[in-house]
């Protein structure tokens, strides 16, 4: 399955920006599940310096600087991504018992499990707590298979939290989210990660896109899509398994991964600093279309 993705970010400033430094996580990853065959990043005004590298988590990170005065910045990322279909799905019921995961992480010296240990720790936007552990606990009965328990938590978040734009920000504390019971995909991913880490389980944040299929007989709305987020949990035997609480499902061939990290702050699509500019407005659109 091949997707053509156009992700456009536009800043408009009330005054002149004399200099800006930016980092972009906009190139989809290439791994066993998907391959980014074409990628182009266009910045307007044209940057005076652009550098590409791999970040700590193996994501493609592009740094660019615009050194000419401007009152508008437009960043357009165009990608073609091939996603494997028919890949073997995780066996939820056959996974390791959840209570034994911590011991495996401590005792097993496999490189991937050593690396997974860092995803049990607190991160800038996800701080563990007794309240998060208490919310997760009904899904984690003694002796329950890890992935089966995580799937139940995923379903509960989808069922018990309302999807509502502009009600939260990415920095809304998880304690407040538990009280509000509403948010967007980034919130739900952070919530699930916080619950899992509060039980001593490794979980990471995943940024990307998901294809939105219109109802039968209706035209697809161009630009109606947005960047998406979900979470992964590490099963010591089956590896990292991705869950999408916003859509109440395991991640499928309709999902395209851009980057992963501890939380949103590690993989935000675009961030930076500006000198000048005053107040600003932000417009983001994502168009994802299946290529025949």
C-alpha positions as CSV (number, residue, x, y, z in Angstrom):
1,X,0.0,0.0,0.0
2,X,1.5,3.3,-1.1
3,X,0.6,6.8,0.2
4,X,1.4,10.3,-1.0
5,X,1.5,12.7,1.9
6,X,1.7,16.5,1.9
7,X,2.2,18.1,5.3
8,X,2.1,22.0,5.2
9,X,2.8,24.2,8.2
10,X,2.4,28.0,7.9
11,X,3.3,30.7,10.4
12,X,2.2,34.3,10.0
13,X,3.7,37.0,12.2
14,X,2.4,40.4,13.2
15,X,5.9,41.8,12.9
16,X,9.2,41.0,11.2
17,X,11.2,37.9,12.2
18,X,14.9,38.6,11.7
19,X,16.2,35.1,12.4
20,X,14.8,31.7,13.1
21,X,16.3,28.3,14.0
22,X,14.1,25.2,13.5
23,X,14.1,21.4,13.8
24,X,11.7,19.2,11.8
25,X,10.6,15.6,12.2
26,X,8.7,15.3,8.9
27,X,10.4,12.6,7.0
28,X,8.7,9.2,7.6
29,X,10.9,6.4,8.9
30,X,12.1,3.5,6.8
31,X,12.1,0.2,8.7
32,X,10.8,-3.4,8.4
33,X,7.2,-2.1,8.2
34,X,7.4,0.8,5.8
35,X,9.7,2.5,3.3
36,X,9.9,6.2,2.5
37,X,10.9,6.2,-1.1
38,X,10.5,9.9,-1.9
39,X,10.8,12.9,0.4
40,X,11.1,16.6,-0.2
41,X,11.2,19.5,2.3
42,X,10.5,23.0,1.0
43,X,11.0,26.0,3.2
44,X,9.9,29.5,2.3
45,X,11.8,31.8,2.6
46,X,14.7,29.6,1.6
47,X,16.9,28.8,4.5
48,X,20.5,29.9,4.6
49,X,21.6,26.6,6.3
50,X,20.1,23.1,6.2
51,X,21.5,20.0,7.9
52,X,20.0,16.5,8.1
53,X,21.0,13.9,10.7
54,X,19.6,11.0,12.8
55,X,18.4,11.9,16.3
56,X,19.0,9.8,19.4
57,X,16.0,7.6,18.6
58,X,17.0,7.0,14.9
59,X,14.5,9.4,13.5
60,X,15.4,11.7,10.6
61,X,15.9,15.3,12.0
62,X,16.3,18.3,9.7
63,X,17.7,21.6,11.1
64,X,17.3,24.8,9.1
65,X,17.9,28.5,9.7
66,X,16.2,31.4,8.0
67,X,18.4,34.5,8.3
68,X,16.5,37.0,6.2
69,X,13.6,39.2,7.5
70,X,10.2,37.6,7.0
71,X,6.7,37.8,8.4
72,X,5.6,34.4,7.1
73,X,7.2,31.0,7.2
74,X,5.9,28.1,5.2
75,X,7.2,24.5,5.5
76,X,5.9,21.8,3.1
77,X,7.0,18.2,3.4
78,X,6.0,15.9,0.6
79,X,6.5,12.1,1.0
80,X,5.8,8.9,-0.7
81,X,5.6,5.9,1.7
82,X,5.1,2.2,0.9
83,X,3.6,0.3,3.9
84,X,3.7,-3.4,4.0
85,X,0.4,-5.2,4.1
86,X,-0.3,-8.7,5.3
87,X,2.4,-8.5,8.0
88,X,2.0,-10.9,11.0
89,X,-0.2,-9.4,13.7
90,X,0.8,-9.5,17.4
91,X,-0.8,-12.4,19.3
92,X,-2.5,-10.5,22.2
93,X,-3.4,-13.6,24.2
94,X,-0.1,-15.3,23.8
95,X,2.1,-12.5,25.1
96,X,4.1,-12.6,28.3
97,X,2.3,-12.1,31.7
98,X,2.4,-8.4,32.4
99,X,3.9,-8.7,35.9
100,X,7.0,-10.5,34.6
101,X,8.0,-7.7,32.1
102,X,10.0,-5.8,34.7
103,X,12.0,-8.8,35.7
104,X,12.8,-9.6,32.0
105,X,14.0,-6.0,31.5
106,X,16.3,-6.3,34.5
107,X,17.7,-9.7,33.6
108,X,17.7,-10.0,29.8
109,X,20.8,-8.4,28.2
110,X,19.5,-8.3,24.7
111,X,20.3,-5.0,23.1
112,X,16.7,-4.1,22.3
113,X,15.5,-4.8,25.8
114,X,18.3,-2.8,27.3
115,X,17.2,0.1,25.1
116,X,13.6,-0.4,26.1
117,X,14.5,0.3,29.8
118,X,14.6,4.0,29.2
119,X,10.9,4.0,28.2
120,X,9.9,3.1,31.7
121,X,11.3,6.4,33.1
122,X,9.5,9.7,33.4
123,X,9.9,12.2,30.5
124,X,9.2,15.9,30.1
125,X,5.4,15.5,29.3
126,X,4.7,12.1,30.9
127,X,5.2,11.9,34.7
128,X,4.2,8.6,36.4
129,X,1.8,8.8,39.3
130,X,-0.4,6.6,41.6
131,X,-3.5,8.1,39.9
132,X,-2.4,6.8,36.5
133,X,-1.5,3.4,38.0
134,X,-5.0,3.3,39.6
135,X,-6.7,4.2,36.3
136,X,-4.8,1.4,34.5
137,X,-5.3,-1.2,37.2
138,X,-8.7,-2.6,36.1
139,X,-7.2,-3.7,32.8
140,X,-4.2,-5.4,34.5
141,X,-5.6,-8.2,36.5
142,X,-3.0,-10.6,38.0
143,X,-1.7,-13.1,35.4
144,X,-3.2,-11.3,32.4
145,X,-1.2,-11.4,29.2
146,X,0.6,-8.0,28.6
147,X,-0.8,-7.2,25.2
148,X,-4.3,-8.4,26.1
149,X,-4.2,-6.0,29.1
150,X,-2.9,-3.1,27.0
151,X,-5.6,-3.7,24.4
152,X,-8.2,-3.4,27.1
153,X,-6.6,-0.2,28.4
154,X,-6.6,1.1,24.8
155,X,-10.3,0.4,24.4
156,X,-11.2,2.0,27.8
157,X,-9.4,5.2,26.8
158,X,-11.3,5.3,23.6
159,X,-14.6,4.6,25.3
160,X,-14.2,6.9,28.4
161,X,-12.5,10.0,26.8
162,X,-14.1,12.3,24.3
163,X,-12.2,13.5,21.3
164,X,-12.4,17.3,21.3
165,X,-10.1,19.7,19.5
166,X,-8.7,22.9,21.1
167,X,-9.7,21.7,24.6
168,X,-6.2,20.8,25.7
169,X,-2.6,21.5,24.6
170,X,0.3,19.0,24.4
171,X,1.5,20.3,27.8
172,X,-1.8,19.7,29.6
173,X,-0.8,17.7,32.7
174,X,-2.1,14.1,32.8
175,X,-3.7,14.6,36.1
176,X,-5.9,17.3,34.5
177,X,-6.6,15.1,31.5
178,X,-7.8,12.4,33.9
179,X,-10.3,14.9,35.3
180,X,-11.3,16.5,32.0
181,X,-11.9,13.2,30.2
182,X,-11.4,14.8,26.8
183,X,-8.6,15.7,24.4
184,X,-7.0,14.7,21.1
185,X,-4.7,11.9,19.9
186,X,-1.6,13.3,21.6
187,X,-3.4,13.4,24.9
188,X,-4.6,9.9,24.6
189,X,-1.2,8.6,23.7
190,X,0.4,10.4,26.6
191,X,-2.3,9.1,28.9
192,X,-1.7,5.5,27.9
193,X,2.1,5.8,28.1
194,X,1.7,7.4,31.6
195,X,-0.5,4.5,32.7
196,X,1.9,1.8,31.4
197,X,5.0,3.5,32.9
198,X,3.3,3.9,36.2
199,X,3.0,0.0,36.3
200,X,6.7,-0.3,35.3
201,X,6.0,-1.1,31.7
202,X,8.0,0.4,28.8
203,X,6.0,2.5,26.4
204,X,6.9,5.1,23.8
205,X,5.2,7.8,21.8
206,X,4.7,7.5,18.0
207,X,4.1,10.4,15.6
208,X,2.8,9.9,12.1
209,X,-0.3,9.9,9.9
210,X,-3.4,7.8,9.4
211,X,-5.4,7.5,6.3
212,X,-9.0,8.8,6.7
213,X,-11.5,7.0,4.5
214,X,-14.7,8.9,3.7
215,X,-18.2,7.3,4.1
216,X,-19.4,5.4,1.0
217,X,-20.5,7.7,-1.8
218,X,-18.9,10.8,-0.3
219,X,-15.9,12.7,-1.6
220,X,-12.7,12.8,0.4
221,X,-12.1,16.2,2.0
222,X,-8.7,17.6,1.0
223,X,-6.7,19.0,3.9
224,X,-9.1,17.6,6.5
225,X,-6.5,15.2,7.9
226,X,-4.0,16.1,10.5
227,X,-0.8,14.6,11.9
228,X,-1.6,11.7,14.2
229,X,-0.2,10.1,17.4
230,X,-0.4,6.7,19.1
231,X,1.8,4.6,21.5
232,X,3.8,1.4,21.5
233,X,4.4,-1.0,24.3
234,X,7.4,-3.4,24.4
235,X,6.6,-7.1,24.7
236,X,10.0,-8.8,25.4
237,X,9.0,-11.7,23.1
238,X,7.1,-10.0,20.3
239,X,8.8,-6.7,20.3
240,X,7.2,-3.3,20.0
241,X,3.4,-3.4,19.4
242,X,1.5,-0.2,18.4
243,X,-1.9,0.7,19.6
244,X,-4.1,3.7,18.5
245,X,-6.5,4.7,21.3
246,X,-8.1,7.5,19.2
247,X,-9.4,4.9,16.8
248,X,-9.7,1.9,19.2
249,X,-7.4,-0.4,17.2
250,X,-4.0,-1.9,16.7
251,X,-2.0,0.2,14.2
252,X,-2.7,-1.0,10.7
253,X,-1.4,-0.6,7.2
254,X,-3.3,2.7,7.1
255,X,-0.9,4.2,9.6
256,X,2.4,5.8,8.5
257,X,5.1,6.4,11.2
258,X,7.2,9.5,11.1
259,X,9.1,9.3,14.4
260,X,9.1,7.9,17.9
261,X,10.4,9.0,21.3
262,X,9.6,9.3,24.9
263,X,6.8,11.8,24.3
264,X,5.7,14.6,22.0
265,X,8.5,16.9,23.0
266,X,11.0,14.4,21.4
267,X,9.3,14.2,18.0
268,X,7.2,17.3,17.4
269,X,6.9,17.8,13.6
270,X,8.3,21.4,13.8
271,X,9.8,23.4,16.6
272,X,12.2,26.3,16.9
273,X,13.0,29.7,18.1
274,X,12.5,33.1,16.4
275,X,13.9,36.6,17.0
276,X,11.2,39.2,16.7
277,X,7.8,38.5,15.0
278,X,5.4,39.5,17.8
279,X,2.1,37.6,17.8
280,X,1.7,34.8,15.3
281,X,-1.0,32.5,13.9
282,X,-0.4,28.9,12.9
283,X,-2.1,26.8,10.2
284,X,-1.4,23.1,9.6
285,X,-2.9,20.8,6.9
286,X,-2.1,17.2,6.0
287,X,-3.3,15.5,2.9
288,X,-2.8,11.7,2.6
289,X,-3.9,9.9,-0.4
290,X,-3.5,6.2,-1.5
291,X,-1.6,5.8,-4.7
292,X,-2.9,3.3,-7.2
